[in-house]
Amino acid sequence: MNLDNYTTPLTIDGHILDFHKETFVMGILNVTPDSFSDGGKYNDLEAAVAQAKQMVADGAKIIDIGGESTRPGHTQISVKEELSRVIPIIKELRKEVHVLISIDTYKAEVARQAVLAGAHIINDIWGAKYDPEIASVAAELNVPIILMHNRENEEYGVNFWEVAKADLEKSLQIAKAAGVPDAHIWLDPGIGFAKSHHENILMMQSLPQLVEMGYPVLLATSRKRMIGNVLDLPVTERVEGTGATVCFGIDKGCHMVRVHDVKEITRMTKMMDVLLDKQPNVE
């Protein structure tokens, strides 16, 4: 693996991401009416900006804006509709808050327009496999792209990790062929996507192998069904379970976490970073 992909600090629009020294918290901002956890809460411009400001105050270094729900059974929306939801928010955030912005989309045209409007990062739940042109957008506009593990079925056979790794390698091939540099490629294990409960647990247990692939890893477990299944709790009562998965992921080498409950999780990441000698202790 090439550790230089995440031990060398990456500077984006004045923000320094040193994955060797800090676990970065990405706050979730869904500007949709139907997301599984917070659908409809922030699809108003004023409410969305206020929520983003609060997440930054609570410790988020990245705000992830999504205009289309990706919950199981979601209804796909048009590019036009998705753009109408996310572009005004991105433009307003760029004026109001000094924070990195990622666009949560798998559509190349949405990614392009979002970056041109001010987004800094592309977060693709299909790992550039749904619309491979999205990798070309990342390369052309010189922005990082997060390649999440996803697939059209749950047929993993007897060796779950080897199949999942092969899926991720396909995404890597697409990104590299489009000209995305290694330093701009980040990986996401795709917890909650195309996996049974058992397979989600296996993916969590495979995080060390994912980290060993040599790219920064974003862990996105916030309030997911996996946690609800284990704790038998509704989506609104999963912050402790989310925290457990976050601390586990940091211990296994993950570099970023994508969460709804920014204040609580930021406290956990800071504590973990000190315990793992990422940050100096405070006496």
N, C-alpha and C positions, 0 to 999 in steps of 0.2 A: 504494500500500500504506500501511497505517497502522502506522508504526514504534512508536507508543505501546504497541502490544500487547506488545512485549517490551523496550523501553528503559525503561519505567516499572517499577521493582521490584514484584514480587508477593509479598505476605506471606501465608503459609499456616501457621496454628498456630504462630506464632513463628519460622518459617523464612523467610528472605528470599531470594527468587529474583531476582537481578539478571542477566538474560540478556545484558546489555551488557558485563558485567565478568567473567563466569565461564562456562565450559562445565560443565554439571552432569552428573554420572555417576549413572546409574540401574543398580543391581545387580539381576540376575535371580534370583529365588527361585521355582523351579518345585516346587510341592508335588504332583507328579504321578508316577505310576509309569512313564510312557511318553514324556516329552519327548525331543526328538531328541538333546540333548547331555548332560543330567544327570538323566534320568528315574529316579526311585526313590531318588535320593541324599538328598533333603531332605523326603520325605513323612512323616517322623516329627517330632513337635512339637519335641523337644529338639534334633534335628539342624538343623531349619529355623531355630530361634532362634539357635543357635550360628553358623550360616552368615551370617545377617543381621548379627549383631554383628561378625563378621569383615569383612564387606563395608563396614560403616560405618567400622570402624577403618582400612580400606584406602582410604577416600575417597568412598564412595557417599553421596550426599545424598538419594537416593530408593531405596526397595526396592520392586520390582515383583513382586507375588505372583500367581502363576497356578495355578489348580486344574485346568485342562483343557489337555492338550497341543494345540498348534496346528500340529504338524508335518504335512507332506503325508501324507494317508491316515489321519489320526487318527480315533478313534472318539468321537463326541459323547457327553457324559455328561449326566445330568439336573441340573436346578437344585439339587435336594436333595443330590446327591452332590458337586457343586461347592462348595456352601456348607459341607458337612461337612469339606471339605479346607481351605478358606481362612479361615473365620471364627475357629477356634481360634488359628491362626497370627497373624492380625491383632490379636486381643485380647491375646495374649501379647507381641507386639512392642510394642504401645502401653504395656505395663507395663515392659518391659525396656530399650527403646532409644528415644532421642529422634531420630527420623528420619521423613522423609515416607514415606508408604506409598501405592503405587498398586495398584489391583486390575485385573488383566489378565483382562477378561471382555467378552463381547459380549451378555450377557444382562442385561436391565434389573433383574430381581429380585435377581440376584447382586450387581450393582453397588449397588443400594439397601441391601441387608443388610450389604455390606462397608463402605460409608461409615458406616452407623449403628454398625457395630462399631468404627470408628476409622480407616478408610482415608481418605486426603485427595484422591486423584486417581483418575479412571476412565480406563483404557487399553483402548480398543475396537478390535480388529483389523478390524472391519467398518465402522468410521467411521459408526456409528449407522444403518447401512442394513439390518442384519440384524434388529435390534429397535429401531426408532426411539424407543420409550419410554425408552430409556437416556439420551437427550438430555434428556428431561423430568426424569429423576432427577438429572442433573447440575445442571440449572437450579434445581430445587426444593431440593436440598441444598447448593447454592452451592459446588460443587467444580469444578475444571478437568476437561475431558475431552479425551483425545488421540484424534484422528480419523485412523486409519491408512488409507492407500490400499489398497483391495482391490476385487475384482470377481469375478463368477462365471465369467468366461472370459478368454482372453488375446487377444481380437480387438481389436487397437489400430489396424489399418489402417496408413496410411503416415505418420501424424503421431502418434507415441507420446505425446509430452508433452501435446499438446492434448487427447487423449482422457483421459489420466490426470488432467489438471487439471480437466476436466469432471466426472470421478468425484469428485474432492475437493470441487468446488463443490457437488455434490449433498449431500455430508456436511455442508458448511458451512450449506447451506440448512436442513437438518433441525435442526441445533443452534441456529441463530439463531431459527428458527420456534418452537422449544421455550422460548426465552428465555435461552439461555446467552449471557452477555456475551462480547464479543470477547476480553477479557483472560483468559478461562477456556477458550479454544479453542487447542489445540496440534495440530500436524500431524505425520504420520509418513509417509515415502515408501513404506513397505510393501515393503522389500527382501525377496525370497523368497516373496512372496505374489502369485499370479495373474500371474506374469511368467516368461518364459523367461530363460535366462542372458543373452542379448543385451539383453533388455528391463530386466533388473536393472542392467546396466551403463549403459544409457540413462537409467534413473532416477537413478543416481548422478551421471551427467553433467548431469542436469537439476536438481540441487540448488539452483543459484543462482536458477532460476525458481521453485522451490518456496518458497525463502526470501522471494522478492519478493512472494509472496501476502500477506505481512504478519503472519504468526503465528509464534510460537516453533516450532521444528522439532526433533523427536526423531528421531535416526538409530539404527536397530536392525539392525546388520549382524553382530552377534557370532556367530562360528563358522558363518556361513551357507554354504549349498551353493555360492553364487557364488564364495566364497573358495576352497572346496575344488576347484571346477572349474579355477580359474586356477592354483592352486599344486599341484594333484594331491596333496592331503593329507587325512588323516582328520579328523574333527571335533575330536579331541583335540589337534591340532597346528596350529591356525589362529589363534593369538593374534597372530602377527606380521602376518598378512593382515588380521585384524580391526583391528589398530592402524593399518595403512595406510589402511583405509577411514575410520576415525575421524578421523585427521589430515586426510585429504582433505575430509571433511565439515565439520570445523571451519573449514578454510580457505575453504570455500564458504559459510559463514555459519550452519551448524547450531548449535543452542543446548544440546542435551542428547544424550547417547549412552546406549544401553541395552546392557549388556555382562555377560558371565559373569566375565571376568578383571578384576576391579575394580582391584586394586593396579597392575597393569601399565598399564592404560588410563588410570587417574587420573594417573599420571606423564606420560603422553603429552599428556593434555589440559592439564595445568599448563604443560608446556613450550610447547605451541601457543599457549596464552593469553598467555604472556609475549611470544612472537615476534610475535603479532598485536596487541600493546598492549592486551590486555584486562586484564591484571594487571601491577602494577609489578614491575620486574626486581629480583632479589635479588643484591646484590653480596657 
